[in-house]
Amino acid sequence: MRKLFALTFIALLSMSAMAQQVDLRKKVTVSGTAEAEVTPDIIYLSISLKEYLKDNNSKKKVEITTLENQLYNAVQSAGIPKENLTINNLSSYNIATAKKKNPDFLASKQYRLKVSDLNKWNAILEAIDPKGIAYTNIESYDYSKIEPLKKELKIKALQAAKAKATYMVEALGNQLGSVIDIQEVNNESFPQQNYRSNVMMMKASADTEEAAEIDFKKIKLNYVVNTVFEIK
């Protein structure tokens, strides 16, 4: 009998606690948005240089060191820090070994360059022997002030949600209370760039040089904040 009484008492306490947890406040649920578009100012480019034979004469080879010096000098002339240019693959270090095994071996090297202005990139390419350029392309890109911008947009989205909730509640003769819940929805987008033939490429032939035009899209950031406010 005592056990039954104890179990009944515990059950009543549990039901009472559950009843106390029910939120009976009047609420309004709204969302706020904020978006922005920015032009990337950090661009990572790759370039592959390759030795070639002048007039198909094996004794008149344009060495990779010549092409490499042209690249280094062009980067320096463009005012780009030397640390922004790095070798992009390990196979580039094995050129000496390959040449010992095969004197006719045509060496190639791939590099990675960080720039903030594509016009400088065009100037760099113009300073390099076009026949020694195997290809170039954009690897990735970013915006240097992306984090402060994200914070600013989230704040604007939250302010927009509060403004919306305020006029909706006041239209019914009530007042907006404090915020109860905030949920962030991230819709930021980093679109791929559009190039002619999908890749910015410089191809050298015996007489001509072709370079694809770049249509550089902006980075679009869009933030949605879902909020719940109390109605007084």
C-alpha positions, 0 to 999 in steps of 0.5 A: 500500500505504501509503495502504491502511494509513493508511486502515485505521488511521484506520478503526480509530481511528474505531471505537475512538472510537465505542466509547468514546462508548457510555454504559454507565452504568446509568440511571433515567428519571423525571418530576416534576410541580408545579402551582399555581393563582393568581387574576389580580391584573393586569386590563386592561379597556376601556370605550367612552363615547359621546355621546347625546341626552337625550329624543332632543332634538338640542339636549340632547346629553350631551357626551363631555367630561362622560362623560370627566370622570366616568370620570377622577373615578371612577378617582381616587376609586377610588385608581387611578393616573391613568397606569393609564387611557389612550385605547385608539384613535387615532380618539378624537383626531379628534372635533373634526374630525368635529364640524366636518363634522357638528354632529349627530355623536355622538362616542365614545372608548375607554379602557383601564384597569389594575386589580387589583380588579374591585370597584373597576371596578364602583364606577367604572361606577356613577359614570358615566352608564349611558346614556353607556357603549357597552360594557365588557370584559376585554382581558387579565389576568396575575399580578404574581408569575408569574416567581417562581412559575414558578421555584418550581414548576420546582424542586419538579418537579425535587425530585419527580423526584429523590424518585421516582427515589430510592425506585425505585432504593433499592427494588432495593437500589441508590443514586441517582447524579448527574443526567445529563439534565434536560428541561423541559415547559411546560404553563402555561395561561391560560384565557379568562374566562367571562362571561354572553354571553361578554363583560362588557357594560353596556348602557344603555337608556331605563330599565334598565341590565344588567351581566353577571356575571363568573366569573373563572377562575384561572391554572393553571401546570403544569410537568413535568420529565423527568430521567435519573439514574445508578444506582450 
